[in-house]
Amino acid sequence: MNNYRLIIRTDGYGEIGLGHLYRTLSIADYITKSQGMQVQFVLGRRSIRDFCKLSRRKPYVLRNERGDEAEALEIAQLIGEKKMHGLMTDSYLLTEEFYETLRSRIPTVPVLAIDDAGEKAGFSVAGFINFNFGADIKAYPAYLRQYSAIGVGYFPLRKSFLGRRRQIDVEMKPVKKVILTMGGSDPDNQTLRISRILKNVTELEKIDIVLGNAYPFGSEMYQTIADDVRCILHRAPVDIASIMRKSDLAITGGGTTCYELLYLRVPVAILILADNQELIVRSMVEQGCAHLLGRFDTVSDDDLLKEIRKLIGSQSRFSLMSVKGSQIVDGRGGERLSNFIWQYLTVYHHDLYDHVSVSKEYETAAAAPEEYAKVKWGSPEGMKNRFQLAMKFIDWSSVHSWIDVGCGTGAFLSAVEGRFWIGKFLGLDLSPALISFACSRSYATGQREFRCQDFMDDVKNGAFDLVTAIGVLQKCGISLRKAVARLAELVKPNGQVFVTTKNLDWKMFSNPGFNPRIGHHWFHMEDIKAAFSLAGLKIIMMEGFEPRIKEKTCPPEESHSIYVLAQKRSSFDH
């Protein structure tokens, strides 16, 4: 399956610029054409006009666009109605509350956040995308790094630029043609400012001035350059790459345009236009790809003129800058990012096993005469001791309602009833025969129910004080992170989740030739921790245990099995 459905939530209008629109539209183009995904853009009202100038895609227009809980609830409803597989965000307007609400409402739908300088590193997301110069994977939580795409190698260059880079110019030609472009909107009107400065540079023969779709100072610009025949004005040109590649030097802001110019092998001199460009631009300069003119709000006109004249007189640097920049921005980032997104969704939503094959396997096992064999435990002690472990560590005094995922024969409920009172119980299993056996027993709990049902389906009972999954994660037909996210969805805030599963960090696996038994999954501890953290579950206890010895716990590396007791975080509890 590769026909995934992805929502992209972004913004772009005059006051904040159009860079987010350009780059997400480029990403959408790659994943639609290369991977066959369906993309639904979600935008606020302020972004619609500029978005429609750039794309024929039909966006969903938000009723609530404040980036808070209300907006998250609206998007969560849209994701549910359209059965979306993932959400990608690219906006500075979305708050921590927005991401926390989404995790609470749709924990089984992963959220990937495009991030520029680690500003979203503490938010509740499933992974990060940062394709900027200066991107540092260490800025992000360790448990999410393997689920993130970090580095310039992922930059999604617009396809209209591919294959159009200039030949490497080994001759030191004088700078005669300059292109000036400050992005799609340029709210601080640095285009006009630099145009006035360039008019004083008599060495130049041609000055191409590019105005973006949302540039609001057009009439003033026309008046400024009217008396200089060297100045050629281009308003939102369809083929900007052709103009760029004919230039000897580009003067630009520190946004998306820099990457396009570097790919084309056009030397760049950059004026930092915003705080979020600072790290990116300085990293470009450190790597020898660009020249820094300064920050727009601190550098004077006189200093800019001096710097530009100095640049024009030192053209020998440009050839080396062009080569370095084009090596880093190689034009394959969109393909890499598209593959990352597809693989991410595939691993998250699919498992080696499926619930149909799991159901058949346990339906066959249910015919065994011994109860422990019906649920495929190795021994009666192994089954009972797992229950004893849960009864020891779970705080049963706070449990009124309980859902047991993979309830099997109902033996767990029967064991718990001998020591604790349970107000309401729901047991789920994929095997009709096991559910039938469970229903045939006698219980003390009056409000109880056993259902033959996939735990990913709607249980229609609300959330529970306790969710248990004994030996379920290693073979339930659901990937680890998605399964744990669903367990988190089933439990109330501050409620408990208890699971046991297989431990791939068991020290025996370090012995040459020793391999895990096939037939189910084995998990590394770090992957389990990541899944629980991603789901908003705080691990209280995580240890190894010996199934054949009652309540025998040990360090994880000493056993093939581990148990995890966790508590669901309340909102904003980190």
N, C-alpha and C positions, 0 to 999 in steps of 0.2 A: 504494500500500500504506500503510495506517495502522494495521493490527492488530499493532502492536509489542508485544513482551513485555518488561516492565521489572521488575527486582527492586528493592525498597526495603529497605535494611538500616538498622534504627533501634533505639532503646532507649527505655524509659520505665517507671519504677517509683518507689516511694516516696522512696528516698534521692536520686534525681536529678531527680524531677519528671516530669510527663507531657507537657510542651510538645512534645517531639519526636514523640510519638505523635499528638497532635492535629494538628500541621501536616502531617505526612506522610499521615495519613488524609485530610485535606482535599485535598492534592495528588492522591492516588490517586482521589478522587472526581471531581475535574475531568478528569483525563486519561482516566479510564475512560468517563465519560459524554460528554465533548466530543470526544475523539479516538479512541475505540474501542480503546484500549490494554488489554492484560491486565497486571495487577499482582500480583506475588507478594511478600508481606512476609516478611522473614527476621528473626527475633528470637532473643535469648537467653532462657533459661528464666525468668529473673527478670522479664521483661517480659510474659510470656504472660497472667498473670491480669488485669492492668490493660488490656492490649490487647483481650482478649475481652470486657471490660465495655464497651468503646467501639465495637467493630466485630464484624460477623458474618463477616468475611473469615477464611479459614483460613490461618494463618501456617506457614511452615517453621521448625521449632525446631532451633537449632544444637546440634550435639554439642560443638563447640569455640566458646566465646564470649569468648575473652580478647582479641580484637582483634589477634591476631598472625598469624604465618605459617600456623599450623595452621588458623585460622579462614578465612583467605584461600583456602587450598587447598580447604577444604570448599565455600565459596561458588563458587569457580572450577569445581568439579566439577558443582555444581547448575546453573550457567549453561550448561555444556556439554550436560548431559543434557536440559535444558528448552529449549535453543536460544534463550536470551534475547538481546535486542538491546541491553540497557544495564543499568547498575547505578547506583542513586542511594543515597547514604549520608547519614545524619543521626545522628551519634553522636560523642561525645567519647571513646569507649572504643577507637576504632580507631587503631592505631599507624601510624607511617611504614612499618614493616615490612609491615603488612597491605597498604597501597596499593602498595608496591614489588613485593610478591609477586604481586598481581593483575596488574600491568602485565607482569610477566615471563610469567605463565601464560596470560593471556587478553588479549593486547595489542590484539586487533581488536574487543573489546567495551568501549565507552567507559564511564568512571566519572565521574559528576557528583556532587560533594560539596556538601551544604548546609553553609554556613559562616556563623558569626555575627560574628566580629571579626578575620578574617584568620588564625585559628589553624591552618588547614589549607593556607595559601598555598604552603608549600614541599613539599607532598605530591605524589606522582605520580598526578595525576588528569587527566581530559580537559576539565574545565570546572568552574566554581563557580556556586552559587546562594546569594545573600545578599540577603534581602528585608527587612533590618532598617534602622531609622533609623541613620544614621551609616555606612552601607555605603559604602566608598570603592573604586572599581574600581582605583585605583592601588596598592592593597594586594596585588594579584594579579599574577602574571607577565604581562608584556606580550603574550607569544605566546598566552595563553589568554583574554585579555579579550574578544575577539570571539566566543568560544565560551562565554561566561558570562552569567548573568542577575543583574545587580547593581542593587539599589535597592528602596525601599519599594513602588514600582509593581508589583512582582511578589508582594507578600504574598498568600498564598492564604487569604482569608477563608472561614470555614466557610459553606456555602451556606444554612444555617439562619438566618444573619444578613442575607442579601441582601434589600434592599427594605424593611428594617424600621427605618431610621434615623429619628430624631425630626425634627420640624420645627425650624427655627432659632428659638430663643426670644429675641426682642428685648427683652423685659421683664426687669428686674433683680429676679428673685424671690429670696427668702431660701432658704438651704439648709435643708431640713427632712428630706429623705430621702437616706440614704447607703447605698450597697452596699459591702460589704467582701468581697473575694475575692483569695486569694493563690495561685491555681493548683490543679492537680490533686492535689498531695500535701502541700505546705508542710512539709517535714521539720523546719524550725526553729520551727514552730508560731507564726508571727507572727500568724495569725488570732486565736488566743486572746489574745495580747498586745494587739493593737489593739482587740479587743472590750472588754477591761477598760478601756482608755483611753476608748473611745467612750461607755461607760456614764456617764462623768463629764461628758460634753458635754450639758448639759440642754437646749440649744436644739434638739436633734434630736427629731423626732417618730417616725421610723421608721428602724430599722437592719436592713437585709437582710444576713445573713451566709451566704455560700455556701461549702460544704465540697466539695472535689473527691472523685473516686472513690477516691483513695488516701490520703485524710486519715486519720491514725492516732489522733487524740486526741479522738474524738467524745464519749466519756463525760465527760471533763473540760470540754469546751465546753458541753455541756448543763447541767452544774452551774453554770457561770459565769454564764450568761445567764438562768437559770431565774427570777430575781427581777426581771427587767426586761421588761415587756410590750412595749416598743418593739422588742426584738430578735426577729427572725423568722429561724429557721434553715432553710436549704435544703440538703439533702444530694444532690449530683450531680443538680441539676434538669434535666429533659428540655429545657425551654424557658428557658434562662438569659437569652436576649435580651429576653424580656418583663420580667424583673426588672430588668435593666440599664437599659432605656430609660425606666423610670419613676423613675429615681434622679436627684437633683439633683447628686450628686457620687459618684465611685467612688474608693475607696482600694484599691490593688492593688499587686502586685509588678510587676517589669519584664519580664514574659514575654509570651506570645501574647495574653493577655487584654487588654493595653493596646491592641492594634490593633483588637480587636473593639469596645472601648468608644469609641475615637476614631471608628470608622466610624459608630457609633450616635449620635454627637454628645453623648456623656456626658463631662463634664469629669473628668479623672483626676489624682489625687495619688498619686505612686508611691514605694514603699519599695524600694530596691535590695536584692535578696535574694541575689545571686551576682555574682562578678567579671565573668562574661560579659554581665551586664546593664548594666554601668557605662557603656560607650560608647553603647549604645542609648538609655538613659534620658536621659543628658545631651544627646544630640542632639535628643530630643523636646523637652526644656526649652528648648534654644537656638532651636528653631523655633517656640516659643510654643504648643506643643500640650499641655503637661503641667506639673504642679508637682512639684518634687522634695521629698520628705519627709526624705531622707537614706538612709544605709546602715543596714540592720537591726542590724548588729553594732557600730555606733559612735554611733548617735543614742540618747539616753536617753528614758525614758518621759515625763519632764517636758517635754523639748523637743518630743516628738511631740504631746503634748497642746496645748502653746502653738501649734504650727504648724497643727494642725487647727482650733483655735479662730480663729486668724487667717484661715485660708482661708474658713471659714464666714462671717466678717464682711466678706469682700471679693468678694462674688458678681458684681460688675461685670466681673471678669476672665473669668468662665466662658463668656460668650457668644462672645467672640473666640477663646478656646481651642477651643471646640467647632467653630467654623467652620474654623479652620486645620487641625485634626486630621482632619476629614471630607474636606477637600480633598485631603489627602495620601493617606489610606487611603480610596480611592474605591470599593472593592468589586470592581474589575475585575482585581485582581492574579492571582487564580487562573486566569482566562481567559488573561491574558498569559503566565503561567508555563506553562500547558498548551500553548499555541501554541509557546513557545520549545522545550520538550522535544520536541514532535513534529517541529518543523523541524530541531532538532539531529540527531535520529536519522535523519531523512530524508536530510539532506545527508551525514551520515557513512556511511550504509549504501548509498546509491544514487548512481549516476553517470548522466551524460547518455547514455553508451553502455552497452551490455550485452555480455557476452562472446560471446553468440550472433552478434550483428551483427559484432563484431570478428573472430570466427573466419571468418565468410563473406567478409569483406573481404580477409583475408590468404589465404584459400583461393583466391580469384580471382586475387590478385596472384602467387601461387605458380606460375601458368602462364606467367609472363614468362620469356623465354630468358635474360636477364642475372640473375646471382645477386643483385646489389644491388637490382634491381627486384622480385625475388621478395619481399623484406622491406620494400619501399617506401622505400628510401633514395634521395636525389636523385641520387647519383652513386656510382661504385665507390670514389672517394677518400673521400667522406663516410662510407661504411661502414667502410672500413679505418682511417681516422684516428681514429674513435671507439675502435676496438680498441687502436690504438697508445697513445692517451691512457690507457686503463685499464692497459695493460701498464707504462706509465711510472710511475704513481702508486701502484698497489696494491703492498703488501709481499708479494710472492709467496713469499718465504722462509718465511712463516708459514702458507701455504696448503697443506693436504693435501686437504681436501674442498671442493668448489665446486659451487654450484647457479647456473645461468644462467637467469633468468626471461625468457621471450621469446627463446629460443635461436635461432629461425629455422632457417637452413640448417646450423647447426653451424660457421659460418665463424669465430666467435670462438674456440672451442676449438681449431680447427685453427691459428689464428694464434698462440695462447698456447703451444701445444706446441712451436713452433719455438724458444722461448726458455726455457721453464720446465717443470719436472716437476710433474705433477698426479697425486695418488694416487687420488682418486675424483671423478667428475664426474656431475652430473645436469642435463640440459637439459629445460626445459618450454616448450611452445608450444601455442596453441589450434588451429593449422592442421595437419590430418593430412598434407596434401601437403608442408608444410615439414618436418615430423618425418620423413616418408618420405625426403625428400632428405637430411636430416642423417644418417640411418642408413645411407645409401648410400656415405658417404665413408669413407676410411681414416684411422685415428687411431693415435697412439702410446700414448694413455692406455688401459690395459687395462680398468680398472674404470670403465666409463662406461655411461650409459643416456640415451636420449632418450624422452620421454613426451609424448603429446598430452593435456595436462591443464591445468586452471585452477590457477594457483599458490595460490589460496585453499583448494583441496582438500588433504586430508592427503597428504603426500609419503611418509610411512612410512619415512623415511631418517634421522630425527633432525635435529639442527642441523648447520650447515656452518661452516667457517672463513671462507668468502667467499660472499657473495650479490651477483650482478650483475643489473642490469636496464637494458640499453642501449636508450633510446628507448621504454620501456614505459609509464612513468607517464602520459604524455600521452594514451594510448588503450589501456587494458587492461580497461575495463568496471568498474573499481573506483574509488571516490573516493580522493582523494589521501591523506588521513590514514589511512584504513583500509588502503590498499595499502602505505604505508610501514610501518604497524604489522605487517603480515604479513611484510614483508621482515625486520623486526627479530625476528619470531618464528622465522624460518628460520635465523638466524645464531647462533653460539655467543657467550657472553659474551666480550668482548674481540676478537671476530671483526670482519671488515670488510664494509661494504656500499658498493657503487659503482653510481651511476646517472647517466644523462644524460637531460636533458629540455628542454622549451621554456621560454624566459625572457620573461615578460610585462613585465619591467623594462628590456628593450632600449630604448635611447634613441630608436630610430626611431618607437616608438609615441607619442612626444610630438609628432610632426609631425601637423598637422591632416589628417584624412582617411586616415591610415595605420592599418590595422586588421590584427590577427593573422589568418593564414590559417586558414580554417575546416577542420574535419575532425578536429581533435584539440584537447586542452586546452593552454592556456598558463598558467603559474603565476607569481605574484609570489614574489620571494625570501623575503619574510617568511612566506608561507604554507608554503613548503618547509621553512624553518627550524622553524616551529611543528610541522609534521608529524614531523620527525625528532626534535625534543626530546620531543614527546609520546610517541614510540615508544621512548624511552630510548636514542637514537642520538646520540652526540657527533660533530658535524661536524668533521672534520680539515682538509679542503680544500673550497672552494666557489668556483669561478671560471667565467668565460665561456671559450668556445673557438671557434675557427674550423674547422668541419668539413672544409673543402677544403684546409687547410694542416696538414701533419703536426706533431703535438704543439704547435700554436699556441694558447696560452692568452692571456687578456686579462681586464680588469675586466668584471664581469657586464653592465654597461650597454652594453658595446661589442659584444655578440653576442646573437643570437636563441637560442643554445643554452648550457646550463651543465652542468657535471658536479659531482657531490657525492661525496666520499669520507668515510665515517663509520665510527665504531667503536662497537660495542654496549657500553654501560656494564655493569659488574658491579654487583651489588646494592649500593645505598646509595652508589654513586659518582656524585656530583653535579658 
